[in-house]
Amino acid sequence: MSGTNIAKPQQLTPLGSALAGALGACFSNAIVYPLDVAKTRLQAYHKRGGHVPSLIETMKQIYEEEGIVGYYKGFVATMLNTFSMQYAYFFFYSLVRTSYIKRLSSRLPKGSKAPPLSTAAELLLGAAAGALAQIFTLPVSTIATRQQIGESLDEDENSRRVRLRKGWAANGDAEKAIPQTDVEKAEGENERDDSFWGVAKEIYEEEGPTGFWLGLGPSMVLTVNPAITYGVFERVKSAVLIASEKSGRTDMAKNGKLAPQMTFYVGALSKILATIITYPYIMTKIKIQARSADAEEAEEEGEEKPKPKEFHHKHMKHATSLQILHRVYLENGFLGWYQGLGAQLLKAVLAQTLLFMSKDQFEHWALHIIFMLQKLRQRI
């Protein structure tokens, strides 16, 4: 409507920063996505008394049984979850922070400015925003987890053999490939829709509407992860600044500020420590979403492992986080709580490195996107 020219923004608004962060997170996670699929399967792995495969063994198995496409199961859902989680967190953080500041201001004399929020208050508000964001984005996360794992936790030996031979055929190994008639017969008996909506329908049929929020309990516990990361970062940062001041090393810090490279190293270390502390709940969340905890319970009780459609009827009550942790501890000891940790850390560090290296580029793109949206709005 208006003919007013819009100046191109030179600095990102908080909304623009959220957009840049979301784009960067999607990019970095897309690059390391095969690792994400492998670490999810390792976290959900539940065979009792057997050898827990390594990351390399898991990735090799995925390739042999499913081909390259196996590395990208649930890709769209995971990218959607990554983007929406970033934006949902920003939205709720802005909402709860504004509401909190207004409430503080209402108690002050008229015209007085609210004091800056303490670190503890900021962390609590961040945890509250993270909890709200999880509630709204967890359904997509649950679907993505089921897609990444596929049928590996549900299928019987015959269907697994057919899938393995299909993978050989897809990879050009004609000698091991199963005849097409056998494939069609087996697929007719074990038909499963791995699409986003197919998995969503399966979850609804098995669990009802609440099935989309499996793993909500451990997700709420994991909202403390940023607080731990921030706390460790500040402690390590202080130690580095003191060491830099004493040694006179300007490559570590200058004028009371960490060098960019050192900021990355301290941030990575903080994230690694926070991940190690909260990892048992990360693994628990995946087990609950993947139903592997229910499969463990069935095997423990001496029942035949239930098929997907039978979970809802045979196991109405899912194992809680504490029950899963207790069971894992009894079977595998303390180290059982850290099954798949190496894959989780490798994926997190690589993604963080890519995000750090591409941060400026995504901020640049975010500025362009905001400018284009402003021009589009002006024309409307």
PyMOL commands that set and color helices and strands:
alter all, ss='L'
color gray80, all
select helices_A, chain A and resi 14-31+33-44+55-66+68-72+75-106+119-149+157-170+180-189+196-207+209-213+216-247+260-290+292-300+308-314+321-332+334-338+341-379
alter helices_A, ss='H'
color red, helices_A
select strands_A, chain A and resi 253-254+257-258
alter strands_A, ss='S'
color yellow, strands_A
deselect
rebuild
show_as cartoon
